[in-house]
């Protein structure tokens, strides 16, 4: 696949980023090891993966009825449920709520869905102050970057880099001690929680039977975001739903075990509508925005299982490609194997056709997925569809047509093999091809190819047969 020039530039930038190359293996190894240890301590881990997969598939197959049930129960508890077809519809809905409430400032908790619709940019362009309250998200907001990991958005940043960002805000030099940096962030964000007119969050799961949204985090910012401002807006993709509380009790451990190896996250917050008369805190208005943004088009297709994803990041933590290039090289909101499958479905092959080819197809992602999404199979499905839809490069088509013709004619094939055995010696040593021509140059830029054997199998077999007849 002839990857886009932009993709190559992003990859090259990642490969030459010394801090990134140190941070990725460290974080990936730590999270992967924690998951492995958690799985060892749970006798029924694999059977729970089966159950989680079945529950998620059942939900997708009955999504319309569960979404209707969810919206009805949200409204029955005093909240407002809004359905948004596209990203622009969700943005317009949020802007309308802000306009009606007269809000001028927003505090946000971590949400990949708001990243997907570029909400911060839209609100800031409309003159609304937006502050990220998750520590990692706050760091990358100051840096003007997007998340580089599903659960650890700032893993590519060193303490020194964070110190430099915070020092600019503080107008004084801060040390790179973790304690001092966290203390500064707490002090800086505390006033933002008190002043914000609206709190915006994502939604890890929504429980259809009660109209409850559930937020899972390791920081207290999500609870402050949902209780301090007068208005709470939660944004969820249509697939982030579970039918019952029993289903939630089964899927949450799969998320925490797979994401960080924790038996349970530090905070698990369940919100059912706005505050009631007897409540001492909470918003006076609660809005749940249920966004499609291309997901319903995936239902009923060969890619439907990708919507089972619970955003644990386990596939990123084992991916050898992500380990080398990090999240930003993928170019989209979702990185790693899940991003390579999902992003082309949401954005099309014209812009994201390189992602299904940005994989070793080792299958490690499929092995660790807590809901058993066959990620490497879906990557192959993408590659097949790209070729069938005419997205493969001209030179690639010519190469395969030539290969087809050569392999159909034994004499031509033998001649080509003989030429390759001689010609390959021009591009390296006796043992390896180190400077291959044409499309193969991308391969030999980072690794060597073994030289073909000096004698082909057919040649050897012919000589052996001749010996037997002597």
N, C-alpha and C positions, 0 to 999 in steps of 0.2 A: 504494500500500500504506500502510495506517495503522500506522506504526511504533509500537512500544510506548513508553510514557512513560519507562521506564527507559533505553531506547536513546537517546531524545532527550536525557535528562539527561547521559548519558555523552558524547554528541557535543558538547553545549553546553559541558561541562567541558573537553573537549579543544580546542575552538575558542578558548576564552578563556585557555588555558594558554600564556603567552608563551614559557616555556622549551621546551615541546613544539613549538610552532610554529617555533622556531628550529632545534631539533635534528632534526626529521623531514626537512626538505628537504636539510639538510647531509648527513646519513647516507645518505638515499635516493640522492642524486646521486652520492655517492662510491662506493657499492656498485654502482649501475647503470653508472657510467662504467667501473669496473674490469671488470665483466663484458663490456661492449662491447669493450674493449681486448683482453681475453683471447680473445674470439671472432674478432677480426680476425687474431690471431696464429696461429690454427689453421685450416689450409686445409680440413680435413675436419670442421669443427664441426657442420654441419648433418647430415651423414651419421651422425655419432656420436649426434646426437639421435634419429635414426631407429632406430639400433641399440639405444640405451638404452630407447626406448619399446617396441620389439618384445620385448626381453629382460624388461622389467618386466611386460608383458602376458602373456608366456609363463609367467612365474613365478606370476602370479595365477591363470591357467587351470589350473595344476597345483599349487596351493598345498598341498593336503592331502598329496601325496606328498613334497614338499620339506620340509614341517614334520616329517613322520615321520622323514625322513632326518636332518634337523638334530638332533632329539631323540635319535635312536639314536647318532649320533656324539658328541654331548655326553656321554652316559652311557658310551660306550666309552672316553672319555678321562678318566673319573673324576669328571665333573661330574654334577649333578642337573638334570633338565629338568622343569619343572612347567607344565601348561597351565591357564590361568585363563579362565573363560568371561566373567565380568563384572568390573568394577572392584573390587567388594567381595571377590571371590574372590582377586584379586591381593594386595589389602591383607591379607587373612586369611593368605595364604601367607607373606608377608613377616613378619607378626607372629609366626607360628608358628616361623619360622626364628630370629627374634630371641629368642623364649622358650626354644627348645631350646638355644641357644648361651649363654644368660644374658647377652646383650648389653644395654648401657645407653646406648650412644652410636653414632651413625651419621654417617659423612662421605659426602657425595653429590657426584657429578659431574653436569654439566648433563644433564637428561633431560626432554623434553616429555611423555613418557609418565607419569612420576611426577607431573607437573603435572596431567595429565588425570585421574588418580585421586585427586588431592589427598592424596598420600602423607604429606607433611610434617605436615599437620594431624592425620591419623590417628595417626601415630607419637608426636607431641607430646602428644596427648590420652591416650596410653597411658603417658606418663612417659618416653619415649625422647628423648634429646637428639639433634637433627638439625642438621647444619651443611652449608650449601652451599659447595662449594670453588671453583666457577667464579666469577671475579671479578664478572661481571655478575649472576649468580644470588645471590651473597653480598650484593651491594648491595641488590637488591630484597627479599631475605629480611629484611634489617635494616629496610627501609622498610615491610615488611608488604604487599608488592604482588606481582602476578603478572608474568610476562615480557610485554614489549610488542612483541617481535620474535622470530622463530624462532631467529635466530643471534646477535642482539645484544639480550639481554633488558633491558638498562638504558640503551638509547639515549636515553630521555626524561629522563635525569638529567644535570644539569650537574656540573662538578667541585666547585662550591661546595656543592651539595646532598649530594654524596658525602662531602665533607669534614665536613659537619655530622653525617652518619650515623656516620662513623668516629670522630669526636671523642667522641661519646656512649659508644662502646665503649671508647675509649682513656682516658676520664676526663681528657682534656687536649685543648687546642685544636690541631688539625692545620691546616696550610695547604692550599690547593687545588692545590698542585703535583702533577702526575701522578706524578712519581718518589716523592714522600713518601707519597702515598696507596697506591701499589702496594707500597712497602716495608712499610708498616703491615699491609696485607692478607697479605703473605707471612709476616710474623712472627706474626700472629694465627692464621693457618691452619696453620702448621707444627706447632704443638703439637697441634692437632686431628687432624692426620694420624697423629701418634704415639700418640694416646690412643684413637682410634676403634676400636670392636670390629668394626664391619661397614662395608664400602664398598658403596655402591649407585650403579650407573650405568645409563644408557640403553644403546642399541645402535643405531649408525648402520646397520650391516648385519650379518647373520649368514650365514655361508657353509655351505650345506647339506652339501656334500661332505666337509667336515672337522669340522663342529661348532664352528667358530670364530666368535667375535663380534669385530667391528671397531669401534673408537672413533676418531673423527676430531676433532681439536681444535687450537686454537692456543695452549693453555696446558698446562703439565705436570701440572695437577691430576688429570686422568683417570688417568694412570699411577700417581700416588701413591695414588689412591683404590682402584685395583685390585691394588696390591702391598703396601701397608703393613698394612691390617687383615687379621685371620685369615680372615675370611669375605667373599666378594665375591658380591653379588647383582646380576644384570643383568636389566633389564626391557625387553622388546621387544614391539611390536605384531606381529601375525601376518604383516603385509605387509612387514616390514623384513628380507627374506631374499633372497639371490641364490643361484642353483644352484651355481656353481663359482667358483674363484679367477680364472679368465679373465673371468668376468662382473664380478667385483669390480674387476679392473684396468680395465675399461671404464667402470664407473659412478662410481667415486671421482673421477676427473678432472671428470666432468660436475657432480658436487656442488661441488667446490672452485672450478671456473671460474665456476659460476653463482652461488655464494654470495658470494664475496669477490674473484673474479678471480685467485685464486692458482692456480699450476700444481699445487701440492700443499700441504696444510696443514702446519703446523709439526710436529704429532704425528699419527702414524697407528699405533694400537696394535692388535695382533691377539692375542686370548686364546683358548687352547684348553684348557679345563679348569683344575683347580687345579694348584698347584705339584707337580712331580715330585721324586723323591728327590735328583736331581742339581741341582735348581734352587736358587739362592741367595736367591731372594725369591719372593713371590707368596702367595696365600691357601691355606690348607689345605682350604677348602671353596669350591666354585663352584656357584652356583645360577643357572640361566637360567629366568626366568618369561616364558612366551609368552602374551600377553594378546590376547583377541579384542575384547571390549567393544563389540560391535555391528558389527565390520568384516565378519564372515562374512555378515551380512545384506545387505551392499552387493554382494557377489559375485553376478554373473549379472544385475545390474540395469543400468539406463541409466547409473548413476553409478559403475560398476565402475572406470573409469579413474582416479578420484580416488585410489584406493589405490596407484597407481604413484608417488605423491609421494615424493621423497627428502629433503624438509625443507631445501631450499636457501635458501628465502626470496626467490628471484628475483622471484616474482609480487608480493610486498610492495614490492619496491624500484622497481617501475614503476607501481604502482597510484595513480591520482590521488585516490581516496577515502582510502586509507591515509595518503597524504601529508598530508591535512588533519586526520584524526582519530586517527591512531596505533592501537596495538594494543588498548589497554584499552577503547576505545569499543565494540569488537565484543562485549565481555562474556564471551567464552569463552576457552579456552586457546589456540585457533588463530585467528589474525587474518588480515586481508587477504583476497584472493580465495580462497585455499585454505581458510581458515576459514569463509568464507561458503558454500562448497560442503560441506565436511566436517561442520561443527558441527551443522547441521540434520539430517544423516543419523544422527549419533550421539545427538542430544538431542531431536529431534522439532520440528515446526513450532510447537507450542503455545508453546514457550519461545524458539525461535530463528527464527521465521518472518520476522523483519525482515531477516535477514542477506542472503538472495538479492537483496533489493531495494536493498541498500547497495552498489551498484556502478553505474558509468557504462556498463558493457558495451562499453568501448572496444576490448577484445580484446588489450590490451598484455600481460596475464598469460599468455594462451595463446601469444603470440609468443615469450616468453622462457623458458617452461617447458622444462627440459632433457630431460624425458621426454614432452613433447608432450601434456600433459593439456589437453583442450579446455575450459578453465575457464569461459569466457564462455558456451559452449553449455550447460554443466551448470547455470549460474546461471539461464539461460532455462528449462531443464527443471524446476528447482525452482519457478520462478514458475508454470509451467503446472500442476505437481502441486498446488501450494498452492490454486490456483483450483479445480481439479477435486475436491479433497478438502474444499472448503467453508471454507477458511481465510481467504478474502478478506473484507474488512469489508462490512457491510450497505450503506453508502453507495456503496461502489465497485460493488457488484452493481447497485444502482439506477441509477448513472451509466451503466454500460455497456448496461443494458437500455433506458434512455432513448435513448442514442446509437443503438442498434440500430433502434429504432422511428423515430427522426427520419431516419436515412439511408435507410430503406426507402420513405419518402414524399417525393418531390421538392419538393412545395409546402411541406411542413412544414420540410424542410431549408433551403430558401431563406428562409423566415421566420425560422428560428433564426439563420442567418448574418447577416441584416439586423439582428436584435436584438443580436447580439454586436458588430457593428461600431459600433452606437450606444452600447451599454452599457459597452463596454470603456473608453470615454473618461472614464467616471466614476471610474476607478481608477488614473489616472495622467496623464501628459502626452500630447501629440500623437504622440510617438514611442514611448513605452514604458508598459507597465503596471507600476506600482511597488508597488501595494497591492491585490493580487488577493483576492477573497473566497473563503471556504470552503477546500476542499482545496488550491487553488492558492496559498494564503497561504504554505505551507511553501516553495514555490519562490521567491516574490518577497521573502522575508525575506533572501535572500542574493544574488539576482540579479534583473535586470529582464527582462520579456517584451516582445518587439516588439509594437506595436499591429497589429491586422489591417489589411490594406489598406482604404482607404476605399471602394474599388470591388471587388467580387468578380469572379472570372474569369467566372462565368456571366453576371453583369450586363454585363460588358465584351463578351462574346461575342454576347449578344443584341443589343446596340447595333450591333456591327459587322455582323451579319447584316442588321439593318434598313437600314443604310446601303447595303449591296450591292443591296437590292431597291428602293431609291428611284429 
